[in-house]
């Protein structure tokens, strides 16, 4: 047997990401049909009809390499958001955007400040670069403790990650809170504001981070995976001052965004009717699930996203496994450090009804 090649020491601290269970896998394992996935915050309406039509037309063009510059998508977003086209960088989902940022700014031993609980990818990209995640617990209401995060910044800090609405809690950072934080942040620290779910926010005191790009060292992450319903095509983008984007471009792989994703995203940007329908579904679903959870005596975090963080009062892995047998997939909270909680995506009215019905039955069985 050949001698094993020594691996980088930082790999010891890395836990591989475990994605939500696919519907096809569950149906194959149990021999069932019509399973419901409410685990990965996908858009239950499916993709934008305009995006689907654009995909059909683009299929015959996949023998060519994609546009490495994402020219037409870049121009469309720049016009829509009233920004310079050079302020954008496109990636294979927000995950790649995060990795590119870490590759650009983190040297071994340098630090990034993150909330706890939050999206696990922030810790992952720091550790990949042999950086150190400095975790700051959230407040009891599961909102960001920006005072504590500011106190965690030191001379080794290079990045601060803020997810708003936060995954998995659905809570947001208010405008004045963010501005006070940015005003007092030491020089040389870049703030990464992940806004994967910002289109769902209805709170009037929410901020538009794009307004801060010239005044503060901020980079905003957005995606086509959530409200645009294009998770399977993997397309996210980052927006920042041109100097920051130029730095990140140095580590970006060519052709990282495929041709079909670009075409679908460009079409989805024009589908205002689809966006409105998606927002309406989530607004109604929030009320439906909040009422259902309350009726079952379950506590949950008020959300501004398309999911709930719910205390099931039991080991979430137990509940998860029982729901799987009934064809319903949720996301357990143990991966976020909250073993009795679950993150549950808001689906269609029928999917929400099924979730509430099956969850009530499972919890009654476990209680007995």
Long-range contacts (C-beta under 8 A, 24 or more apart in sequence): 8-130, 9-130, 10-108, 10-127, 10-128, 10-129, 10-130, 13-127, 14-124, 14-127, 14-128, 15-120, 15-124, 17-120, 17-121, 17-124, 18-335, 20-329, 20-331, 21-324, 21-329, 23-329, 26-324, 26-327, 26-329, 27-327, 30-324, 30-325, 30-327, 32-327, 34-327, 35-327, 35-328, 35-329, 36-327, 36-328, 36-329, 36-347, 36-351, 36-354, 36-355, 37-329, 37-345, 38-328, 38-329, 38-330, 38-344, 38-345, 38-346, 38-347, 38-351, 38-355, 39-329, 39-330, 39-331, 39-343, 39-344, 39-345, 40-231, 40-331, 40-345, 41-167, 41-197, 41-226, 41-305, 41-306, 41-307, 41-343, 41-345, 42-225, 42-226, 42-229, 42-231, 42-345, 43-226, 43-227, 43-228, 43-229, 43-231, 43-278, 43-306, 44-281, 44-345, 44-346, 44-347, 44-348, 44-351, 45-229, 45-274, 45-277, 45-278, 45-281, 45-348, 46-229, 47-228, 47-229, 47-230, 47-264, 47-268, 48-228, 48-229, 48-230, 48-264, 48-267, 48-268, 48-271, 48-274, 49-271, 49-274, 50-267, 50-268, 50-270, 50-271, 50-274, 51-228, 51-229, 51-230, 51-264, 51-265, 51-267, 51-268, 51-271, 52-264, 53-267, 54-263, 54-264, 54-266, 54-267, 55-260, 55-263, 55-264, 57-263, 58-259, 58-260, 58-263, 58-264, 59-260, 61-259, 62-259, 62-260, 64-259, 65-255, 65-259, 66-255, 66-257, 66-258, 66-259, 66-262, 67-259, 67-262, 68-254, 68-255, 70-257, 70-262, 72-262, 72-266, 73-262, 73-265, 73-266, 73-269, 76-266, 76-269, 77-237, 77-269, 80-269, 81-210, 81-239, 83-210, 83-213, 83-239, 84-242, 86-242, 86-245, 86-246, 87-213, 87-239, 87-240, 87-241, 87-242, 87-245, 88-237, 88-238, 88-239, 88-245, 89-237, 89-238, 89-245, 89-248, 89-249, 89-252, 90-235, 90-236, 90-237, 90-256, 90-257, 91-235, 91-236, 91-237, 91-238, 91-252, 91-256, 91-257, 92-234, 92-235, 92-236, 92-256, 92-257, 93-223, 93-225, 93-234, 93-235, 93-236, 94-121, 94-194, 94-196, 94-221, 94-222, 94-223, 94-225, 94-236, 95-121, 95-236, 96-234, 96-236, 96-256, 97-221, 97-236, 97-237, 97-238, 98-122, 98-125, 98-192, 98-194, 98-221, 99-125, 99-128, 100-238, 100-248, 100-251, 100-252, 101-125, 101-159, 101-190, 101-192, 101-219, 101-238, 101-248, 102-126, 102-128, 102-129, 102-131, 102-159, 103-129, 103-251, 104-247, 104-248, 104-250, 104-251, 105-158, 105-159, 105-190, 105-247, 106-130, 106-131, 106-158, 106-159, 107-131, 107-158, 109-156, 110-156, 110-157, 110-158, 111-154, 111-156, 111-157, 111-158, 111-159, 112-157, 112-158, 112-159, 112-160, 112-161, 113-149, 113-152, 113-153, 113-157, 113-159, 113-160, 113-161, 114-160, 114-161, 115-144, 115-145, 115-149, 115-161, 115-162, 115-163, 115-166, 116-337, 117-142, 117-168, 117-169, 117-336, 117-337, 117-338, 118-161, 118-163, 118-166, 118-167, 118-168, 119-161, 119-163, 119-166, 119-167, 119-194, 120-335, 120-336, 122-161, 122-163, 122-192, 126-159, 131-158, 132-156, 138-166, 138-169, 138-171, 141-171, 141-301, 142-166, 142-169, 142-171, 142-301, 142-309, 143-169, 143-171, 143-172, 143-173, 144-171, 144-173, 144-177, 146-173, 146-177, 146-178, 146-180, 146-181, 149-181, 150-181, 150-184, 150-185, 153-185, 153-186, 153-189, 157-186, 157-189, 158-188, 158-189, 158-190, 159-189, 159-190, 159-191, 159-192, 160-185, 160-189, 160-190, 160-191, 160-192, 161-192, 161-194, 162-191, 162-192, 162-193, 162-194, 163-194, 163-196, 164-193, 164-194, 164-195, 164-198, 164-206, 164-207, 165-197, 165-198, 165-200, 165-201, 165-303, 165-304, 165-305, 166-305, 167-194, 167-196, 167-197, 167-305, 167-307, 167-343, 168-307, 168-309, 168-331, 168-333, 168-336, 168-341, 168-343, 169-301, 169-303, 169-309, 170-197, 170-301, 170-302, 170-303, 170-304, 170-305, 170-307, 170-308, 170-309, 171-301, 171-302, 171-303, 171-304, 172-201, 172-203, 172-206, 172-304, 173-207, 174-203, 174-205, 174-206, 174-207, 175-205, 175-206, 175-207, 176-205, 178-207, 178-209, 178-212, 179-207, 179-212, 182-212, 182-215, 182-216, 182-218, 185-216, 185-217, 189-217, 190-217, 190-218, 190-219, 190-244, 191-216, 191-217, 191-218, 191-219, 192-219, 192-221, 193-218, 193-219, 193-220, 193-221, 194-221, 195-220, 195-221, 195-222, 196-221, 196-222, 196-223, 196-225, 196-226, 196-236, 197-226, 197-227, 197-304, 197-305, 197-306, 198-222, 199-226, 199-227, 199-275, 199-278, 199-279, 200-226, 200-227, 200-279, 200-282, 200-304, 200-305, 200-306, 201-304, 201-305, 202-283, 202-304, 203-304, 206-304, 210-239, 213-239, 213-240, 213-241, 214-241, 217-241, 217-244, 219-244, 224-261, 224-264, 224-265, 224-268, 226-306, 227-275, 227-278, 227-279, 227-306, 228-265, 228-268, 228-275, 229-268, 229-274, 229-278, 230-261, 230-264, 230-265, 230-268, 233-258, 233-260, 233-261, 233-264, 233-265, 234-258, 234-261, 235-261, 235-262, 235-264, 235-265, 281-346, 281-348, 282-306, 282-346, 284-349, 285-346, 285-347, 285-348, 285-349, 285-352, 286-346, 288-349, 288-352, 288-353, 289-344, 289-346, 289-352, 289-355, 289-356, 292-352, 292-356, 293-356, 296-356, 296-359, 296-360, 296-363, 306-345, 306-346, 307-343, 307-344, 307-345, 307-346, 308-343, 308-344, 308-346, 309-333, 309-338, 309-341, 309-342, 309-343, 310-341, 310-342, 310-343, 310-344, 311-338, 311-340, 311-341, 312-340, 312-341, 312-342, 312-359, 312-363, 313-340, 313-363, 314-340, 314-363, 314-366, 315-339, 315-340, 316-340, 316-341, 316-342, 318-366, 319-359, 319-362, 319-363, 319-366, 322-362, 322-365, 322-366, 323-358, 323-359, 323-362, 326-358, 326-361, 326-362, 327-358, 328-354, 328-355, 328-358, 328-359, 330-355
